[in-house]
Amino acid sequence: MAGTGKINATLDASDELYLGRMPHIKHWIEDMEARKADLTDPDEIEMMRVWIEHVAAEGGLDLHTACVTLTDDGCSRTWGGGMPEGGIMSVTISNDDRRTFYERAFVEARDTMHLQEMVTERMVVGKDGIAFDGVLHVVSRGSQLPWAGAGRPEHVGPDEYCLVSRRVSGWNSFRDGKIVGEDRYRDQRVHVEKVDWKPGQPVD
């Protein structure tokens, strides 16, 4: 990685959750699988299994699985930083709207959907769902940074790529073996680091 540009950020190499490499969704899944292996309650194991399946579908651009792992009447809410219009956003997504959302995401970020990784500091799995906290690392194209609420450093072109890192707390609720909602609180502080990477280039 080269050409660091911080924007209102404190996350750096002194932070134990700083990644220091390109993220990859396989590492996130490996961490979740290890946490699932420590569970003993069948319902909690199933919730983790479904979430892992959903995350893997996002990284693999699997539209069908990304949709069928969510309930038909899901509601996901996001607070804090990184919203296009700022402030709170609460959206109830129907089946058709959900498919449209993923179709758009899988086109606009088709080269980078697998380049995301949550470095989890804390996770609690219980009858009400899964709560977690840590730092989410995502590779984004320069033109996508304003949408991500990160801003674009002057030295980063619209077709260049950056590692965007921010603290995220989340809550996933479940019903009948599917995810009802993915609620997220995103820290206003964000670390943006230009990466020397091009689409198709392998990432470990």
Summary of the structure (lengths in Angstrom):
residues: 204
radius of gyration: 16.6
end to end distance: 13.7
largest distance: 50.4
contacts: 616
relative contact order: 0.23
helix: 26%
strand: 34%
